[in-house]
């Protein structure tokens, strides 16, 4: 007898770093998955399926339904909704480089905000009105208090178009939900997602020079980069370097499964926001030390000027997700570094890494 089929989830941006790791957990938890991605930030490979999703099939032993569709194309997007009985949507698709967003704001607003509006319009047209939204702690701007709770003001002091786009889309979804009681949504505010699947077969594969700390450190460890620049060591933090709440990508993916279960409960109260973080902040020097222990490699670095738009400290109060989703981040910083190192050392060129001869 065929196994009971779970709800069908349409995952936008499902070929990317957070999306692909979440697709693994969705498939492992019995959900049916349909991925939509325009592959703008994904290594394509030579087949119809991007390499990251081929690896997801390898890990889960399940087929992945994939459509190379841009959210800015409502006609093709609607076709995907019409071909499948979609029960809900997980919306990851977005450009997310903070520094780049300052250089090309219109591209960020068109892709992240207009793309989200088109998605919501197609969902409404196809009567799919349940949504988990991939948001970010950057909506909090410069923290007025720490740890950051979901009650902290958002939108004020967002220091870049990326963070503002996440804030704008959260507000749009909230307004939509309260305009039509048939809608329900959960917004998940990520802190700093890092690490990789324990298999070492999928992970973070930034194109070009990594903007973010952990992938840059991993590339120094594997020899792709000569040394790390530490952007400032004169912040008001224990060792003067920036403090962030790093969360293992596995814990983050599981947080989406727990949020989805909450969203699909008949009693769900329509609109909720949850921080997904560990509640612990680590400095740049803490991360370097942990990565050296995990990899056995010395990470060369130099102190450089502060990066414009950076804040001193950011870390989560994740009690609400624990209380209402029964979710807690369990992986340690060392786990994050060990899994990141396994991915990076096995795939020095990310998904472009050829087979080992
Ligand atoms: C972390 C710390 C830097 C690089 C990111 C994403 C954003 C959002 C949140 C999802 C800071 C320092 C970094 C380097 C360094 N993700 N650093 N040298 O800025 O918190 O934001 O996570 O929504 O999209 O950009 O993370 O990894 O860039 O920086 O010293 O080469 O590492 O100053 O203190 P950030 P990050």
Boltz pocket constraint, residues with backbone or C-beta under 6 A from the ligand:
constraints:
  - pocket:
      binder: B
      contacts: [[A, 96], [A, 97], [A, 98], [A, 135], [A, 136], [A, 137], [A, 138], [A, 190], [A, 191], [A, 192], [A, 193], [A, 210], [A, 211], [A, 212], [A, 213], [A, 214], [A, 216], [A, 228], [A, 229], [A, 230], [A, 231], [A, 232], [A, 241], [A, 242], [A, 243], [A, 244], [A, 284], [A, 307], [A, 310], [A, 311], [A, 312]]
      max_distance: 6.0
